[in-house]
Amino acid sequence: MVDKVFQDFNVYDKLVLSDSDFTKIKNYIEKKTGIRVSENKKILIQTRLLKRLKALKLKDYSQYCKYAFSGDSHEELINLIDCITTNKTDFFREINHFNFLYNYALPYLFYRKSKINIWSAACSSGEEPYSIAMVVQEYLSKNNLKNDFLVFGTDISTRVLKNAIVAIYPLYKIKEVPREYRKYFLKSKDPTKKLIRISPEIRKKVKFGRFNLLDDFKPMEKMDIIFCRNVFIYFEKIIQENILKKFFEQLNEGGFLFVGHSETFQGLKTNFKRAAPSIYIKED
């Protein structure tokens, strides 16, 4: 029995993703998500899809492609995207953005509006939208304001969204959180479990859903702030411009767009005006 188990593992270890199957997967990912898949990602894709082969008990990658692209496997295509997409995030990542949010964007918007909507696009496992909600809640509390807000967190990966909704994270994640915001995290009552959970006060202000940035934005509510950070680097120029145009239309007048510190709109056609490094505004 033990020998049989090892034989099964050896079979999977020897599997290789062919160039033709890689091209099929590459073309699908780029068409459906806009994410560029370079040739040097072949081994990464091969490794990540191996667990899907095992779960489905398929003998090789060619069989997997036939199954996934058969036309009857919508759920598997979502699993395929989940396997391929990279999800890296932390609480209060790129802290300057949250300082700008607290000191400039929120005073400007809440002076004009009683309620604001905020969109965390490509939110991964939820650290970003929860961080945003903590900052807004803290601002309202410190200034004794009765204004309201809602944060929408979306991602193309259903896998990470499930984690975001549960809102339970490893304890070490709190390490980089500014001290004034740590009150919004609850430690596990079991000291052997090194876990934290977002407080109900913050969880109720964040809503999650699956969304592809290549899709139509019209069904969504208008936004006052959009965070879409470290995402544009994965897109070709024409897709970047298309998404920027849709973000511009989705924002209310005077709304803000936050992108990653390493991202720039230089050379792109856009109506956004620069408000600060990697922060843009839709001027009135």
C-alpha positions in Angstrom: 0.0 0.0 0.0 2.8 2.4 0.9 4.6 1.6 -2.3 1.4 2.4 -4.3 1.1 5.8 -2.6 4.8 6.6 -3.5 4.2 5.4 -7.1 1.2 7.8 -7.4 3.3 10.7 -6.2 6.1 9.8 -8.6 3.7 9.8 -11.5 2.6 13.4 -10.7 6.2 14.6 -10.1 7.2 13.5 -13.6 4.4 15.4 -15.3 5.4 18.3 -17.6 3.2 21.0 -19.0 3.6 21.0 -22.8 4.1 24.2 -24.7 0.8 23.8 -26.4 -1.1 23.4 -23.2 0.8 26.3 -21.6 -0.2 28.4 -24.6 -3.9 27.5 -24.1 -3.8 28.4 -20.4 -1.7 31.6 -21.1 -4.2 32.8 -23.8 -7.2 32.1 -21.5 -5.7 33.9 -18.5 -4.7 36.9 -20.6 -8.1 37.1 -22.4 -10.2 36.7 -19.2 -8.2 38.7 -16.7 -5.9 40.9 -18.8 -2.9 39.6 -16.7 0.2 39.1 -18.8 1.7 35.6 -18.6 5.3 35.6 -19.7 7.1 32.5 -21.0 9.1 32.2 -17.8 5.9 31.6 -15.8 5.5 28.1 -17.3 7.1 26.2 -14.4 5.1 28.3 -11.9 1.8 27.5 -13.6 2.8 23.8 -13.9 3.5 23.7 -10.2 0.3 25.5 -9.1 -2.0 23.4 -11.4 -0.5 20.2 -10.1 -2.9 20.2 -7.1 -5.9 20.6 -9.4 -4.7 17.5 -11.4 -4.5 15.5 -8.1 -7.9 16.8 -6.9 -9.6 15.8 -10.1 -7.6 12.6 -10.5 -6.5 13.5 -14.0 -3.5 11.8 -15.6 -1.8 14.8 -17.2 -2.1 18.5 -18.1 -3.6 17.8 -21.5 -6.4 16.0 -19.9 -6.8 18.9 -17.5 -7.0 21.4 -20.4 -9.7 19.3 -22.1 -11.7 19.2 -18.9 -11.3 22.9 -18.0 -12.0 24.2 -21.5 -14.8 21.8 -22.4 -17.5 24.4 -22.0 -19.1 22.6 -19.1 -16.6 23.5 -16.4 -17.2 27.1 -15.5 -16.3 26.4 -11.8 -13.0 24.8 -12.9 -12.1 27.9 -14.9 -12.6 29.9 -11.7 -10.3 27.4 -9.9 -7.8 27.8 -12.8 -7.7 31.6 -12.3 -7.4 31.1 -8.5 -4.4 28.9 -9.0 -2.6 31.3 -11.4 -3.2 34.7 -9.7 -0.8 36.0 -7.2 -2.2 37.4 -3.9 0.3 39.4 -1.8 -0.9 41.9 0.7 -0.6 43.1 4.3 -2.4 45.4 6.8 -1.5 49.0 6.2 0.8 48.2 3.3 2.3 51.5 1.9 1.4 53.4 5.1 1.7 56.8 3.4 -1.5 56.1 1.5 -3.4 55.6 4.8 -1.9 58.8 6.2 -3.1 60.7 3.2 -6.5 59.1 3.5 -6.8 60.2 7.2 -5.3 63.7 6.9 -6.6 64.8 3.5 -9.1 62.6 1.6 -11.5 62.0 4.5 -11.7 65.6 5.7 -12.3 66.8 2.1 -15.0 64.2 1.4 -16.8 64.2 4.7 -17.0 68.0 4.6 -19.1 67.6 1.4 -20.9 64.3 2.0 -22.7 62.5 4.8 -21.8 59.1 3.4 -18.9 57.8 1.2 -18.3 54.6 -0.7 -14.8 53.1 -1.0 -13.7 50.4 -3.3 -10.7 48.1 -2.6 -10.2 46.5 -6.1 -8.1 43.4 -6.2 -8.3 43.2 -2.4 -6.9 39.7 -2.1 -7.5 38.2 1.4 -9.0 41.4 2.9 -6.1 43.2 4.7 -6.5 46.3 2.6 -10.2 46.9 2.9 -10.2 46.2 6.6 -7.2 48.6 7.0 -9.2 51.3 5.1 -12.3 50.7 7.3 -10.2 51.1 10.4 -8.8 54.4 9.3 -12.3 55.8 8.4 -13.8 54.5 11.6 -10.9 56.1 13.6 -11.3 59.4 11.8 -15.1 59.5 12.5 -14.6 58.6 16.2 -11.8 61.0 16.8 -13.8 63.9 15.3 -17.1 63.0 16.8 -18.7 62.8 13.3 -22.0 61.0 12.5 -21.1 60.4 8.8 -21.3 57.0 7.4 -19.2 54.8 5.0 -19.0 51.4 3.3 -16.0 49.6 1.9 -16.4 47.2 -1.0 -13.7 44.6 -1.4 -13.5 42.7 -4.7 -11.1 40.2 -6.2 -11.1 37.8 -9.1 -10.0 34.9 -6.8 -12.8 33.2 -4.9 -10.2 31.4 -2.8 -8.8 34.6 -1.2 -12.3 36.2 -0.8 -13.4 33.3 1.4 -10.5 34.1 3.7 -11.4 37.8 3.6 -15.0 37.1 4.7 -13.9 35.0 7.6 -11.5 37.8 8.7 -9.2 35.5 10.7 -5.5 36.0 10.3 -2.2 34.8 11.8 -1.1 36.8 14.9 2.1 37.9 13.2 0.1 40.0 10.7 -0.5 42.6 13.4 3.2 43.4 13.7 3.2 46.2 11.2 -0.2 47.6 12.3 0.1 51.1 13.9 -0.6 51.0 17.6 -3.8 53.1 17.5 -5.5 50.6 15.2 -4.7 47.4 17.1 -7.9 47.8 19.2 -9.8 46.6 16.1 -8.2 43.2 16.3 -9.5 40.4 18.6 -7.0 37.8 19.8 -8.1 34.1 20.1 -9.4 33.1 23.5 -7.3 30.0 23.1 -3.7 31.0 23.8 -2.3 28.1 21.8 -3.9 29.5 18.7 -1.8 32.4 17.3 -4.7 34.0 15.6 -6.5 37.4 15.4 -9.9 38.4 14.0 -11.2 41.7 12.8 -13.7 43.2 15.3 -17.4 43.1 14.4 -17.4 46.9 14.4 -15.1 46.9 11.4 -16.4 43.7 9.7 -19.9 45.1 9.3 -18.5 48.1 7.3 -16.9 45.9 4.6 -18.7 43.9 1.9 -16.9 41.4 -0.4 -17.7 40.1 -3.8 -16.0 38.5 -6.8 -15.2 41.0 -9.7 -13.1 41.0 -12.8 -11.6 44.4 -13.7 -12.2 43.6 -17.4 -16.0 43.4 -16.8 -18.5 46.1 -17.0 -18.5 48.5 -14.0 -22.0 49.9 -14.6 -23.8 47.5 -12.1 -21.6 48.8 -9.3 -22.4 51.8 -7.1 -20.6 55.1 -7.7 -17.5 55.4 -5.5 -15.7 58.3 -3.7 -12.4 56.5 -3.2 -10.8 53.6 -5.2 -7.8 51.6 -4.1 -6.3 49.6 -6.9 -2.7 49.1 -5.9 0.1 47.0 -7.4 -2.3 45.7 -10.1 -1.6 47.8 -13.1 1.9 46.4 -13.4 0.3 43.1 -14.6 -1.6 44.7 -17.5 -0.6 45.8 -21.0 -0.8 49.6 -21.7 -4.1 49.4 -23.6 -5.8 47.5 -20.7 -4.3 49.9 -18.2 -5.9 52.8 -20.1 -9.2 51.0 -20.4 -9.4 50.3 -16.6 -8.3 53.9 -15.8 -11.1 55.2 -18.0 -13.6 53.0 -16.2 -12.3 54.0 -12.8 -12.7 57.7 -13.8 -16.3 57.1 -14.8 -17.0 55.1 -11.6 -15.7 57.9 -9.3 -17.9 60.7 -8.1 -16.5 64.2 -8.7 -13.8 65.0 -6.3 -13.0 61.3 -5.8 -9.6 59.7 -5.2 -7.7 56.9 -6.9 -4.8 55.2 -5.0 -2.4 53.0 -7.0 0.8 51.3 -5.9 3.9 53.3 -5.2 5.8 51.6 -8.0 3.1 52.4 -10.5 2.9 55.4 -12.8 0.5 56.8 -15.3 3.3 58.4 -17.4 2.6 57.8 -21.1 -1.0 56.8 -20.4 -4.1 58.7 -21.6 -6.1 59.6 -18.5 -8.2 62.5 -17.1 -7.0 62.0 -13.6 -5.0 64.8 -11.9 -2.1 63.9 -9.6 -2.9 64.8 -5.9 0.2 63.2 -4.3 2.7 60.5 -5.2 0.6 57.5 -6.5 -2.6 59.3 -5.6 -4.9 60.8 -8.2 -8.1 62.9 -8.1 -11.1 63.4 -10.3 -11.3 67.1 -10.2 -14.7 68.9 -9.9 
